[in-house]
Every structure is written in structure tokens, then in C-alpha cells.
Amino acid sequence: MEHSISQYVRKSIDIDPDWQRPTPSQRSLRYDIWLCLATSLLAFVSSISYQSLGLFGDDHQEILWSYILAQLMVLPLTVRRRYPLTAFAVATLIFFVPSLMISLPIYYTLIFQGTYLFLLYTVIAWGKDRKIVWMSVYIVIFWTVAWIIIAWTLQGVALFNVNEMAQNGPIDTSLATLLTLCINNGLYFGSGIALGRISWIRAYQSEILENQRHELEQQSEQLAQDRVVRERLRVARELHDSVGHHISVISLQSGAARCLLHKYPDKATEALQNVEQSASTAITEMRSIVRLLRHDGEHSQAEGNLTYNEPTLEQLQQLFIEVEASGIHVEYLTSEHQEKSLTKIPQGTQSSIYRMIQESLNNVRRHSLARTVHVIVRSVEVNYRVWIEIEIIDDGCLKKEHTDIPSSRYGLRGIKERAEALGGSATYGHRTNAQGWFVYIRIPERHSENT
């Protein structure tokens, strides 16, 4: 039983979240001083009015105490939001302690009662240590209930100076006195507690909404930065894969032309024509990519009507022809049915697959002595999900001029980034039981992210 009572008491003082309402600004705190001065003047004028009406009686000492208590009750308003618990404690002492020794009409005036009610509201609305706040309020309520019971038991209807013989209502005057005390004090303390808690809850909810708004702004800013980073990576990959491919072709074809120039001028001419075509294509694509970066919604006549079309899987055959022109045989392995189905996947995914295959073949041409490259593209179903698998396997060893030069691996990094952006993965390395290099890519057929 004692354990359940202690739990109930603990829950009753721990009803608010662990949050402290921020102290208002210095400008707002100065308003409390002006409020105190205005209320002090109002209390003084009100006390003069009560005295003039004869409500304070003829005892000069009691009249003096009425003036003093009215001003003392107003004084805690100066620090009501800076030190709400202290202000409420001082007001409670002024409100209850003197009444135990002397009975003054000032206790029943509107200014006196209203000021204490306002300080009760303030401690609930602005108190920082919520447990102490509720303990203080419960102590005041307990004391008030005890005072009502004791006063009613000892004095009864004498509290209201009611003629005990005059009973005009349906209930006993003694019971009516008790009901009146309970209703008046219940409304008095209940209104202050309710309004204070509403103010505190609104401030708490406003703080939560402000924090959420701030978090959303930070997340939006972070997402914008992430989009910029992703776009930079995408453009870097496009430049590396597209323009780098043509530069690689230019390098190989110009080298072949140099070797064939004296012995086979016709073949050298053909190689130089390929260099010219690759250079023109590289310039066109680079201008298109730069135009996309600088595009601001207005078409510049100086830049012309250049457009940049992302490659598709249907252009793989043209890519293989360019690779075979450098002396490497490409074997493209895929079924006719799967080749048709692969062309139906999203344009962004097709472009990424094309670029990954292109970069893998460029690596073979630049760094390998391979004579044959197998390109395998297939779709497989695993656990009710369709995946696209790409394998690029060559049969060559590393060129001697590259054995001692560390590679930047930007191309391989780009392949891995593209695969991961599509929700897949990429692995690469030397073949285990044969000479050559392999690249294995696995991506889902459908992916929501725009790559």
C-alpha cells in the first residue's frame, strides 16, 4: 500500500517532460518591472478606496498592515519570470502566514487575490524544475484544504457572518458554507493551474516545432549539398568515361599512324581519320556537358543548339567496333530475348551500364596486352527480384610500361560508384585460374534513384 502511494505521488509530480522553458530576453524581463510598478500603484489606489469606504475598520495598525501587505504581495512580480519559484514562495508566505496571526480585509480584496493567482499561474508557466514546481503547488493546495476543513470545523457559518437562524435555501447553512469555500477555492486555484499549464505546454510544443523546423532546414541544406556532390561526381564520371574514351582512342590511333606512316601510308591515313573523328566527337560531347553545367534556362546563340544524349545499350555495338579498331577482338555474349528486355530498362540505368562497360574496355586498351575481351550481359532472378549482371573478362597481361607506375584507379572507382548508386555492387581484379583481368557488376533491374 505504501509502495503504491509513493508511486502515485512520484507520478503526480513527474507529469511534465524533461524540458526547461527558456528565460525570456532582458527586454521582456523589464516588462515585469513595469508590471510591478503599475500593479503597485493600482494596489495603493485600491487600498485608499477600501479605507475611504470603511472596509479597513478604525484600527490604524491594521490599516497600516493592509497597505504594507498589499505592496509586499505585488513586489514578487519584478522577478516572476526570472525566478518564478522564489516569487511564488515569497507570495505564498505573504498570503498565508500573516493570516494565521491577524485577520485583515486586505486578504479578500481583488488586487491581493488576483496578484497571488497571477503568481500561481506564473510558477506553473515558467518554473524550470517541474518536480519542485508541482510539489510546491500540491503543498499549497494541501494547506488550503486543511485550512478549509479546520476553519469550517471550528467556525462554521461564522466564516461568512451568516445568521444561523436564517435558512432560506434547500440545504443546511453549515454545509452551504463548506460548499462555497470548496467551489470558490477550487475555481481560484484550478484556473491558475490550468492557465499556467496551458501556457507551459504551448511553449513546449512551440519549442519542439521550432527544433523540427531547424532540423528540416539543416536536412534540406544537407540534401542540397549532397545533390551538388552527386552531380559533381556524375559529371566527373561522364567526362572521364566519355571524353577519356575518345582521348584513349586518339592516343592509340595516333601511335598506330606513326608506326605505319612510312611502310603503310594508306593504313596510317585511315588511323589519322579515326583520330580526327574521335577528336571531333570528344569536343562535341565535352561542349555538351559544359553547356549542361552552365545552363541557366536561357539558350545562348553563341553555344548553338548542342544537346547531350546519354548513351544506351543499343550503342554497345558501335562501341565494340571502335575497340576492335585498336586490334582487340570483342565477344558480346547475351541472348536475343535478354537483349530486347535490357533495352526496356530506364534510360539512366542503360547509360550507367554503357559507361561501365566503356570504362572497362578502355582500361583493357590502355593497360593490357589482351587480344580478346568477353563482354557478358545477362539478367537473372534471385528471390523474386531481377538483377542485371555484367562481366568484362580479358585474356591479357599488364603492359610493361605500366607495371611500375601506380594507377589513379579513377575509372575503377567510377565503375564502383555507378554500381552503388544503382543499388548494386562491382568487383574487379586478376583472374584466379587464367591470365587476364575481370570486372563483375551486379545491379537491380529497377532502381528509384536518378543517376
N, C-alpha and C positions, 0 to 999 in steps of 0.2 A: 504493500500500500504506500509506504513512504517512498519507495523507488518510483512508483507511478506518479506520485505528486511531484517529485523532483523533476521527472521528465517533462511533466506538463508545464512546470514553472520555467524550465530551461527552454522549451519550445516557445512559450509565450513571450520571452524576452529576445528570442532569436528569430523573429519573423521577417526581418529585412535582409536583403542581400548584403554581402560584404563589399559595401561601396560607401565612399565618403563624398558628400556634396561639396564641391569646391567653394572656398570662401570668396565672396564677391570682390569686385575691384575696390580700390580705395575711394573712388568716386561714389560708388554705391554705399560704402560704409559711412561716408559723410552724410548721406541722406538720413541715416539713423540718428545722427546727432541733431539734425534739423527737426526730425520727427519728435525727438525727446523734448526739444525746446518748445515746439508748438504744443505738444501734449501737456507740458508743464504749465504753460500759460493758460491753457484750457482748464486744467485742474485747479489752478489758482482762482480763476474767474468763477468756476463752478462752486468752489468752496465758499467764496464770498456770497454767492447766490443762496446756497444752503444756509449759511449763517444768517443772512438777512431774512430768510423765511422762518427762522427759528428752529430749524431742524437739528442744529448742533446743541441746543439747550443753552443754559446760562452759565455753565461751569467753564471759566476761562481756560483752565488747564486742559480740559477735554477738547475745547475748541482749538487750542494750540496744537495738541496732538493730532487732531484731524487734518490741519494744514500740513504738519510735518509728514504724516504717513502718506498723504496724497502725493507729495513731492518725492518721497522715498520710493513709492511704487513706480513712479514714472522714470526715475533715474536709470534702472537697468536697460531701458530702451536704447541707450547710447551704444551698448555693446551686444545687442540682442543677436546679431548675426556673426559677429566676430567671436564671441564666447557665449553661445546660446545656453549651454548647461549652467554656467556660472550665473548668468542673468536670471534664469528660471529658478535656480536655488535661492538667490537673494530675494526675488519676488515672492517665493513660497514662504520664506521666513517672515517677510513683512506681512503677508496675507494671513498667516495662521498664528504666529507666536503672540503678537500683541493682543489678539482677540481672546487669548486664554486668560489675560490679566484684566483687561478693561473692555467694555462693550461700547463701541463708538458707532454713530450713524454713518460715518465715512465708509465703513465696510460694505454698506448696501447701496452706495452711490454708483451711478453708471460709469463714471471715469475710473473709479477704483476697480470695479468688477471687470470692465472692458479691457483695462490695461493688463490685468493678470491673465485674462482669456487670450489676449494677443500674444503674451509671452509664452503661454502654454502652446499655442499654435506654432510659435517660432522655434521652440526647442524640438518639436517633432519634425518641423520642416527643414531645420538647418543643423540639428545636432549631428555630430560626426560619429561618436561612439554610440552605435544604435542600442547596444545592450544596456549601457548606463542610462540612456535616454528613456527606454521603456521601464527600466527598474525605477527611475525617478517618478515617472508618471504613475506607475502602479502604487508606489508608496503614497503619493498624494491622493489617489483615488481611495486607497485603503483608509487613510486618515480621515478623509471626508465621510466615508461610510460609517466609520467608527464614531465620528463626531455627531452624525445624524442620529445614530442609534442611542448614543449616550444622552444627547440633548433632548431627544424625544422622550426617553425613559424618565429623565429627571424633571423636565419642564412641561412636556406635552403641548397642549394648546397654548400655554403661556408664551411659547415662542412667537406667536403671531398676535398676542394680546386679544384673543378671541373670547367673547363672552361664552362661558361654558354652558350657560342655560339656553343660549340662542342656537337652536339646532333647526335649521330650515331645510337642510339637504337630506338626501336618502341614506347617507352613511354617517357614522359617528364622527364628531369633530376631531377626536384624537386620531382616528385613522385618516381623516382628511388631511390633518397636519402632516402625518408621515408621508402620504402620497404626494402632497405638494412639495415637500422637501426632496423626495426622490426624483420627481419629474423635473423640477427646476434645476437641481444639480446634475441630473443625467443629461438634460439638454445643454447645460452650460459646459460641462467637461466633454461631453460627446461631440459637440460642434467643434470645439477647439482641436480635439484629437483627430476628428475626421478631416477637417480642412488642412491641418498640418500634414497628415499622411498623404492626402491627395497631392499637395504641393511637392512633397519629397518624391513620390512615385513619378510625377510628371518630370521632375528634374532628372531622375534616374533614367527614365525612358528617353528623354532628350539627349542625355549623355551617350546612351547606347546607340541611338540613331546617328549622332554626330561621329562616333567612333566607326560605325559601319560605313558612313559616307566617306570618312577619311580612308578607310581600308579599301573601299571601292575605287576611290581616286588613285590610291597607290597601285592597286591591281591593274587599273586601266592604263596607268603610266607604264607599269612593268610590261603589260601586254603590248603596248605600242612600241616599247624598246625591243621586245622580243621579235615583233614583226619586222622592225628595221634590221635586226641582226639576221633573221632568217632570210630577208630579202637580199641582204648583202652576200650571205653565203650562196644563195641561189644564183645571183649574178656572177659571183666569183666562179661557181661551178660551170655556168654557161660559157663564160669567157675561156676558162681552162679547157673545157671539153670541146667547144665548137671551134673557136679561133685556134686553140692549141692543136687541134686535129689538122687543120689546114696548114699551120706552120710546120708541123711534122712532115706532112706530105711534101711541102716546098723543100724542106731540108733534104729529104731522101731523093726527090726527083732532081734537084739541082746537083746533088752529088753524083747521081747516075749520069746526068748530062755531061758533067765534067769528065767522067771516065770514058764516055762514048763519043766525045766530041770529035776526036781525030780519026778513030777507026770506023765508027758507025754514025756519021753525021745525021742520017735520017732518024735514027732512034733518039739521038741527042735532041733533035728538033722536037720530036714528039714529047720527050720528057720536059723540055722547056715550055711547050704548050700546056702541059699539065700544071707546071709551076705557075704559069700566068693565070690559068683558070682557078687554081686553088687560092692564089693571092687575091684575085678579084672577089671570089666568094667570101674569103675571110674578111676583107674590107667591108663588104656589104653587110655581113652578119654583125660585125663589130659596130658599124654605124647604126644598125637597127637596135642593138642592145643599148647603146649610148642614148639613142633617141627615146627609148622607153624610160631610161633613168631621168632624162631631162624633160619628159613630157609634162606639161602643166595645164592640159586641157585646150591648148591653142595649137593649131597646126602652123608650123613655120614653113614659109615658102622656100627658104634657103636650104632646109633639110629635105625638101621634096616629100614625096609620098611613100617613104620607105616603110615597110611593115616587116615584122619579125614573126615568122611562123614556126612554131615549135615542131620538131621532127616527130614522126610517127613510126610505128613498126613497119608500115608499108615501104618506108625508105631504107630499110635494112639492106635490101639487095643492092641499092646504089652504093651504100657504104662498103659492102663486101667487094664490089667492083673496084673501088678506089684502093682498098687494101691489097687486092690481088695484083693491082698495077705495080705495086712495090715488090712483087716476087713472092708473096706469101699466099698459099692456097687456103681458102676459107671453105669449110664444110658446114653448111647450115642444116641442122637436124631438127625438124618439127613436122608433125603430121599436118595434112591439109585441113583436117577438121579443126585442129587446135589453132592453126594459123588464122583461120577465119574468125574463131572465137576470140583470139587475142586482139584483133583489130576493133572489137566492140568495147574493150575496157576504156576507162576515162582517158581523155587526151593527156592530162598531166602525168598519169602513170605510164602511158606509152612513151612520152617524151623522156621520162626518167630512165626507163628501160633502154631506150635508144642511146642515151648519153652514157650509161654504164657500160653497155657493150662497146660503144665507140672508144671510151677511155681504155677499156681492157685491150682492145685491138691496137690502140696507139702505143700502149706500153709494150706490146709484143714487138711492134715495128722498131721502137726506139731502143729497147734494152735487150732484145733477144735475137738469137740466130735461128729461130724456128722457121720451118718451111711450110708447116701445116697448122692451122688453127681450127679446132672444132667449136662451133657455137651451137649450143643446145638450149632451146626454149620450149618449155612444156608447162602444162597446168595439171596439178594433182589435187585430189580432195582428201583432206585429213580432218577427221572429227567434224564432218558436215561443213567444212569450210574449204573454199577453193584457194589454193596457193599457186603462184607462178614461180617456177624455178628456172634460173638462168645459169648455165655453165659455160665458161670460156676456158678451153684447155689447149695448150700448145705443146710442141714436141722439141723445143729448142732450149739451148743453154744460154746463160748470160754472156753478153758481149764482153770481150776482154777489156775494152776501154772503160767499162762501167764497173768493173769488179772492185776497184779501189776508191770509187767516188761514191760517197753516201748519197742516197736519193732523198729528195724532199718528201716523197710519197704524197704529194698533194692530190694526185689523181686517185690513188687508192683511198685516201681519206675522203675524197669527194664521192667515190662509189659507196663507201660505208655510210656517209651522211645521207645520201639519197635513199638508200635502202631503209635506214632507220626512220627517215621522215615519212616513208610509206608504211611504217609499221612492221618492217621486216628486218633482215639481217644480211650481212655479207662477210664471207671469209675468203682468204686467199693465202697462197703460199706455194712452196715447191711440191710437186707431185711425189707421192710416197714411193711407189714402185716403178716409176718411169722417169725419163728425163723431161723436163719442162716445168711449166707453171700453171696453176689453176686459179680461177676465180669462181666462187659459188655464191649466188644471190638468191634469196628466198623472200618474196613479198606477197601479201594478200592481194587477191584479185581486185577487191574493192576497198578503198580507204577514203575516209571522210576529209582528211586534211588536204588542203590545197597546197600542192608542192610546186 
